[in-house]
Amino acid sequence: MKRPSRRRIDLASGGEFDRIRAILGDAWGGDGRKDGLPSVGPGDDAAVLGDWVFSTDLTVEDVHFRRRWIGLEALGHRAVQVALSDVGAMGAEPVAVLVSLALPESGLEVARALGEGVRRAASQAGAFLAGGDLSRSPGPMIIDVVALGRTDDPVLRSTAAPGEDLWITGTLGGASGAVATWEEGGTPNEALRARFERPDPPLHLLRELRREGQVGAGIDVSDGLLADAGHLAAASGLGVRVEEGRVPIDPHLVGFDPQRRLELALTGGEDYQLLFTASRRARDVLEARAEGPVALQRIGAVVKGAGVVRVAPDGTERPGDSGGFDHFEANTP
Amino acid sequence: MKRPSRRRIDLASGGEFDRIRAILGDAWGGDGRKDGLPSVGPGDDAAVLGDWVFSTDLTVEDVHFRRRWIGLEALGHRAVQVALSDVGAMGAEPVAVLVSLALPESGLEVARALGEGVRRAASQAGAFLAGGDLSRSPGPMIIDVVALGRTDDPVLRSTAAPGEDLWITGTLGGASGAVATWEEGGTPNEALRARFERPDPPLHLLRELRREGQVGAGIDVSDGLLADAGHLAAASGLGVRVEEGRVPIDPHLVGFDPQRRLELALTGGEDYQLLFTASRRARDVLEARAEGPVALQRIGAVVKGAGVVRVAPDGTERPGDSGGFDHFEANTP
């Protein structure tokens, strides 16, 4: 769960990603195989152990949100949705969440309101609240959500193939547009605020598409479209091209000039939509599906090479994977 | 993971426990059954899903530790041991950990040192580091560890039977003795400091005992012996008697008077030893085992009734389950 930076930072394959890899070190070699369990180590949206996937997402006050932006129940709901988006990105069925809370203030009311949102989000996803931990915090409110899902055929970041199309769900830029408005002293319109408050990744889409054989690789868009496209490309040892003119910019981003709208959609993060690859043969089926309740848009392609290239409507190309959020180098919100 | 309070607070069945239950609410009724998976909901040391158990433990700077008490590598090691103690208390085999870090300072060195301790603890337990999340913190350092284990026969808190003996591993009071010394401006001796720095629950004991049919119920001692005995008693709908004269007080608690040593052992918490029940028929086997590398001591019995009674060497009885740590009402360390 990240918030956008207004400084542009060279993330290359992702600042957070690189740091976590550094923390995790080489000891496990990115592959946590144990006792013959098929497993995927650190580096994907979630860890895989047998037919289970596990992901953990921190939400930290004054890093990922400010209190005045969002109510407590909505915050609990959001923290769970954000964690479940990793499960959805793996094409897994949401099963359970564990929620750890570090709360600066006492009071069951705070815990109850957060818990209500947590429960509602879990329940909507068909998952349940399986446990957690609780502590006082001498500083910010912190919510850590572990999401558990099941699949016998996980969608990884690393399995894109050259020539595949790149697809995105929903629209982009709305959540980061709300954050930018708040940070600039304004008040976002209700639609933008709702994008921040209630991320709504289509949690079951990639599971269905994988079953139908129509998805190559997938990732959720938390750091920003270009940054996460870069993560997918790096994990697959390939490059991606993103056609700017095809990117589904949130229609509620009024009050921003066209260039800013595009940048929010490309680099803002926070949207928790799903980015995936599919073969060209799946194009007709996916375009028909895009008429349904889950918006789908083809926005580019996987190519041989490395990194992300953004392609302007006039055909101009430039490197696209510098942008998105760096947890340490970004300013405090 | 808790630290002891020097104020005595009525925890009844446990302040943290009650609050988490309140947060979790009645919606899941304490039973997260889903899709026919046998499962145990909130309220035990870990959640159970199929043959997996999951537990999450927060370690918060200035709530659970101070920087000057413990180095970063030791802190990472400790956070994992504390989380794994819940897995051990369920009689499960440690498999993996996920580690979320919220760090007040930048710098890979901090993350690397913590990660080194995390990896070492996981590796010693036969588990691996499967992933995590990383964020900046505008306040305290926070480490949230999710521990995963496997068992097809979990040891619960709720399955004690009247007439069973109550057993404890290791010694008690050392870790909280170190904390008390620091908090009173002193410097604990090396042995006490090591008790705080390197909790060492016998992670495989309850699994072995369960396989041999020699354990009824179990819990790890994080809040304090009397408080956690109270949790076990409440979950089982029974009472427990703790014989003060049998409690294995840490021999390194020098510089405390005898009464204080006893209180630290009974209510100090932080020890992460395992408390379990076993039938009287198992007494000989367990006493023989107590000669081995894992210290075991019979300290009381499970009885019909409710709550905890502490029994002094002279036979005096008094209620024993007020004591231990309350995360909100306790003073900041």
Contacts between the chains, C-beta under 8 A, distances in Angstrom:
chain1	res1	chain2	res2	distance
A	16	B	134	5.7
A	19	B	108	6.6
A	19	B	111	6.2
A	19	B	134	5.6
A	20	B	131	7.8
A	20	B	132	6.2
A	20	B	133	7.5
A	20	B	134	5.3
A	22	B	108	5.3
A	22	B	111	6.5
A	22	B	112	6.5
A	22	B	115	7.7
A	23	B	99	7.9
A	23	B	101	7.2
A	23	B	108	7.8
A	23	B	111	4.3
A	23	B	112	6.5
A	23	B	114	7.1
A	23	B	115	3.9
A	23	B	132	7.4
A	23	B	134	6.9
A	24	B	115	6.3
A	24	B	119	7.8
A	24	B	129	5.7
A	24	B	131	7.8
A	24	B	132	7.5
A	25	B	112	7.4
A	25	B	115	5.9
A	25	B	116	7.5
A	25	B	119	6.5
A	27	B	119	5.4
A	27	B	123	7.6
A	27	B	129	7.9
A	28	B	119	7.8
A	28	B	128	5.6
A	28	B	129	6.1
A	32	B	96	6.6
A	32	B	128	4.3
A	32	B	129	7.2
A	32	B	130	5.2
A	34	B	95	6.6
A	34	B	96	7.6
A	34	B	127	8.0
A	34	B	128	6.0
A	39	B	130	7.5
A	41	B	128	7.8
A	41	B	130	6.7
A	41	B	131	7.4
A	42	B	129	7.1
A	42	B	130	7.0
A	42	B	131	4.8
A	42	B	132	7.3
A	46	B	131	7.0
A	47	B	96	7.0
A	47	B	98	6.6
A	47	B	130	3.7
A	47	B	131	4.0
A	49	B	95	6.8
A	49	B	96	6.1
A	49	B	130	6.7
A	49	B	148	7.1
A	52	B	52	6.8
A	54	B	96	7.8
A	54	B	98	5.9
A	54	B	130	6.5
A	54	B	131	6.9
A	54	B	146	7.2
A	54	B	148	7.1
A	55	B	98	7.9
A	55	B	131	7.0
A	56	B	98	4.8
A	56	B	100	5.0
A	56	B	131	6.8
A	56	B	132	5.9
A	56	B	133	5.0
A	56	B	144	7.3
A	56	B	146	6.1
A	57	B	100	7.9
A	57	B	133	5.6
A	58	B	100	5.0
A	58	B	102	5.9
A	58	B	133	4.7
A	58	B	134	7.6
A	58	B	135	4.5
A	58	B	144	7.5
A	60	B	102	5.4
A	60	B	135	4.9
A	60	B	136	7.2
A	60	B	137	5.9
A	60	B	138	7.4
A	61	B	138	7.4
A	62	B	138	4.6
A	63	B	102	7.9
A	63	B	135	5.6
A	63	B	136	5.3
A	63	B	137	7.1
A	63	B	138	6.4
A	64	B	135	7.3
A	95	B	34	6.6
A	95	B	49	6.8
A	96	B	32	6.6
A	96	B	34	7.5
A	96	B	47	7.0
A	96	B	49	6.1
A	96	B	54	7.8
A	98	B	47	6.6
A	98	B	54	5.9
A	98	B	55	7.9
A	98	B	56	4.8
A	98	B	146	6.6
A	99	B	23	8.0
A	100	B	56	5.0
A	100	B	57	7.9
A	100	B	58	5.0
A	100	B	144	4.9
A	101	B	23	7.3
A	102	B	58	5.9
A	102	B	60	5.4
A	102	B	63	7.9
A	102	B	142	5.9
A	106	B	328	4.0
A	106	B	329	7.5
A	108	B	19	6.6
A	108	B	22	5.3
A	108	B	23	7.8
A	111	B	19	6.2
A	111	B	22	6.5
A	111	B	23	4.3
A	112	B	22	6.6
A	112	B	23	6.5
A	112	B	25	7.4
A	114	B	23	7.1
A	115	B	22	7.8
A	115	B	23	3.9
A	115	B	24	6.3
A	115	B	25	5.9
A	116	B	25	7.4
A	119	B	24	7.8
A	119	B	25	6.4
A	119	B	27	5.4
A	119	B	28	7.7
A	123	B	27	7.6
A	127	B	34	8.0
A	128	B	28	5.6
A	128	B	32	4.3
A	128	B	34	5.9
A	128	B	41	7.7
A	129	B	24	5.7
A	129	B	27	7.8
A	129	B	28	6.0
A	129	B	32	7.2
A	129	B	42	7.1
A	130	B	32	5.2
A	130	B	39	7.4
A	130	B	41	6.6
A	130	B	42	7.0
A	130	B	47	3.7
A	130	B	49	6.7
A	130	B	54	6.5
A	131	B	20	7.9
A	131	B	24	7.9
A	131	B	41	7.4
A	131	B	42	4.8
A	131	B	46	7.0
A	131	B	47	4.0
A	131	B	54	6.8
A	131	B	55	7.0
A	131	B	56	6.8
A	132	B	20	6.3
A	132	B	23	7.5
A	132	B	24	7.5
A	132	B	42	7.3
A	132	B	56	5.9
A	133	B	1	8.0
A	133	B	20	7.5
A	133	B	56	5.0
A	133	B	57	5.6
A	133	B	58	4.7
A	133	B	144	7.4
A	134	B	16	5.7
A	134	B	19	5.7
A	134	B	20	5.3
A	134	B	23	6.9
A	134	B	58	7.6
A	134	B	327	6.5
A	135	B	58	4.5
A	135	B	60	4.9
A	135	B	63	5.6
A	135	B	64	7.2
A	135	B	327	5.4
A	136	B	60	7.2
A	136	B	63	5.3
A	136	B	327	4.7
A	136	B	328	5.5
A	137	B	60	5.9
A	137	B	63	7.1
A	137	B	139	6.8
A	137	B	140	6.5
A	137	B	142	7.4
A	138	B	60	7.4
A	138	B	61	7.4
A	138	B	62	4.6
A	138	B	63	6.4
A	138	B	139	6.4
A	138	B	140	5.4
A	138	B	332	6.3
A	139	B	137	6.8
A	139	B	138	6.4
A	139	B	139	1.7
A	139	B	140	4.9
A	140	B	137	6.5
A	140	B	138	5.4
A	140	B	139	4.9
A	142	B	102	5.9
A	142	B	137	7.4
A	142	B	142	5.5
A	144	B	56	7.3
A	144	B	58	7.5
A	144	B	100	4.9
A	144	B	133	7.4
A	144	B	144	4.2
A	146	B	54	7.2
A	146	B	56	6.1
A	146	B	98	6.6
A	146	B	146	4.9
A	148	B	49	7.1
A	148	B	54	7.1
A	327	B	134	6.5
A	327	B	135	5.3
A	327	B	136	4.7
A	328	B	106	4.0
A	328	B	136	5.4
A	329	B	106	7.5
A	332	B	138	6.3
